Amino acid sequence: MSLSPIRTPLCDLLGIEVPIIGAPLGGPWDQSMELVSAISEAGGLGSIATTFRSPEQVRQDIARVRDLTDRPFAVNMTRRPFDPDVLAAVLADPPPVFSLALGAPLDVVDQVHRAGSLFLQQVMTVNQAVKSAAAGADVISAQGSESGGFSGQVSTMALVPQVVDAVDVPVVASGGIADGRGLAAALALGAQGVNIGTRFLASAEAAIPDSWKEAICAAQSEDAVKLLFADHALPAPTEGGYDSVPRALRTSFVESWNARVPLGSEAAAELREGIQQAIRDHTSHELLPLTGQTAGLIRDVEPAAVIVRRIADDAASTLTSAGHWLTAKA
Ligand SMILES: Cc1cc2nc3c(=O)[nH]c(=O)nc-3n(C[C@H](O)[C@H](O)[C@H](O)COP(=O)(O)O)c2cc1C
């Protein structure tokens, strides 16, 4: 019997105990398979990001997570860009769940199903959700613009109920959720679970530098801003890619380049070189610390298991207290 106070049909589909997905947190910084496995061990679904990873690194990451946990986990890819060699590496040792973001499923959904994995598609509009469900996605993650990393223009609060109405598969709410009230709200909107990124960046197991975790704990939501220059500098979407704009904590680099948009070709080249150099120096997080608006809700770095458990417990108490607003008592 599950000890979780919150259980939805999504838990049965994914083989998890609490409807909490730890989001992929990819980039040119250290990746933590300890974070992925800690979330899965706590009853959620940890996600391995493949962004900036070679096929060989991806194989090693999957093997490491399998060493650390027998529980389900996800492996994520995006279409910004999409590398077929990475897909081959993932499907050579198929994970329980494969997730795709920033672009349409196209033929990937069939390949993933043939390999025996469930397919979770992240979307940023209702239209993308309808097409992804028609293409065979098993779960849709509706991601609002509050989120850290790349997202669209529609907020989670507006997007999730529309996606719930538009598709027949379970919907996960993503973006802007960091505590039990967020999970409770997502369930009230008709979602069967949540996908959480920024909260897990500020976890003990995340391998990002402490300075980034400290910046998250000190930030207000308005400090997490859209990077208006991103299309000039970051990998472009490949075939089927969705329009999206990343969000990061405001830094002097972010402020100065946001102020210079639109960029001419010379400035764009200077911007790209600045970012490439920072990636080579392993300091890109100092320029572009991808982070969502929930930074304003996060004040402590805690172990992932504590975060998962508290979100589930607090969601249950939030839903119970919300019931007190009902005037018609049984
Ligand atoms: C540092 C960072 C890296 C991310 N990397 C990826 C990634 O590699 N693939 C992906 O699909 N989403 C990525 N995202 C988005 C998250 O997986 C997730 O959808 C988002 O953080 C959810 O919103 P939240 O930050 O408000 O919880 C990233 C987000 C952050 C903050």
Ligand as a Chemical Component Dictionary entry (heavy atoms), coordinates in Angstrom:
data_LIG
# 
_chem_comp.id                   LIG 
_chem_comp.type                 NON-POLYMER 
_chem_comp.pdbx_formal_charge   0 
_chem_comp.three_letter_code    LIG 
# 
loop_
_chem_comp_atom.comp_id 
_chem_comp_atom.atom_id 
_chem_comp_atom.alt_atom_id 
_chem_comp_atom.type_symbol 
_chem_comp_atom.charge 
_chem_comp_atom.model_Cartn_x 
_chem_comp_atom.model_Cartn_y 
_chem_comp_atom.model_Cartn_z 
_chem_comp_atom.pdbx_ordinal 
LIG C1  C1  C 0 18.513 24.616 -15.436 1  
LIG C2  C2  C 0 17.390 24.051 -16.264 2  
LIG C3  C3  C 0 17.680 23.146 -17.268 3  
LIG C4  C4  C 0 16.651 22.601 -18.034 4  
LIG N1  N1  N 0 16.953 21.653 -18.985 5  
LIG C5  C5  C 0 15.961 21.044 -19.660 6  
LIG C6  C6  C 0 16.250 19.992 -20.561 7  
LIG O1  O1  O 0 17.402 19.594 -20.759 8  
LIG N2  N2  N 0 15.197 19.423 -21.211 9  
LIG C7  C7  C 0 13.905 19.831 -21.007 10 
LIG O2  O2  O 0 12.994 19.273 -21.609 11 
LIG N3  N3  N 0 13.616 20.817 -20.145 12 
LIG C8  C8  C 0 14.613 21.422 -19.463 13 
LIG N4  N4  N 0 14.306 22.404 -18.554 14 
LIG C9  C9  C 0 12.901 22.662 -18.207 15 
LIG C10 C10 C 0 12.527 21.778 -17.027 16 
LIG O3  O3  O 0 12.688 20.424 -17.389 17 
LIG C11 C11 C 0 11.083 21.974 -16.542 18 
LIG O4  O4  O 0 10.190 21.743 -17.600 19 
LIG C12 C12 C 0 10.855 23.341 -15.930 20 
LIG O5  O5  O 0 11.942 23.666 -15.093 21 
LIG C13 C13 C 0 9.557  23.344 -15.141 22 
LIG O6  O6  O 0 9.285  24.606 -14.615 23 
LIG P1  P1  P 0 9.761  25.095 -13.149 24 
LIG O7  O7  O 0 11.194 25.465 -13.329 25 
LIG O8  O8  O 0 8.874  26.262 -12.893 26 
LIG O9  O9  O 0 9.566  23.980 -12.192 27 
LIG C14 C14 C 0 15.315 22.981 -17.801 28 
LIG C15 C15 C 0 15.035 23.914 -16.800 29 
LIG C16 C16 C 0 16.053 24.440 -16.025 30 
LIG C17 C17 C 0 15.694 25.392 -14.925 31 
# 
loop_
_chem_comp_bond.comp_id 
_chem_comp_bond.atom_id_1 
_chem_comp_bond.atom_id_2 
_chem_comp_bond.value_order 
_chem_comp_bond.pdbx_ordinal 
LIG C1  C2  SING 1  
LIG C2  C3  SING 2  
LIG C2  C16 DOUB 3  
LIG C3  C4  DOUB 4  
LIG C4  N1  SING 5  
LIG C4  C14 SING 6  
LIG N1  C5  DOUB 7  
LIG C5  C6  SING 8  
LIG C5  C8  SING 9  
LIG C6  O1  DOUB 10 
LIG C6  N2  SING 11 
LIG N2  C7  SING 12 
LIG C7  O2  DOUB 13 
LIG C7  N3  SING 14 
LIG N3  C8  DOUB 15 
LIG C8  N4  SING 16 
LIG N4  C9  SING 17 
LIG N4  C14 SING 18 
LIG C9  C10 SING 19 
LIG C10 O3  SING 20 
LIG C10 C11 SING 21 
LIG C11 O4  SING 22 
LIG C11 C12 SING 23 
LIG C12 O5  SING 24 
LIG C12 C13 SING 25 
LIG C13 O6  SING 26 
LIG O6  P1  SING 27 
LIG P1  O7  DOUB 28 
LIG P1  O8  SING 29 
LIG P1  O9  SING 30 
LIG C14 C15 DOUB 31 
LIG C15 C16 SING 32 
LIG C16 C17 SING 33 
# 
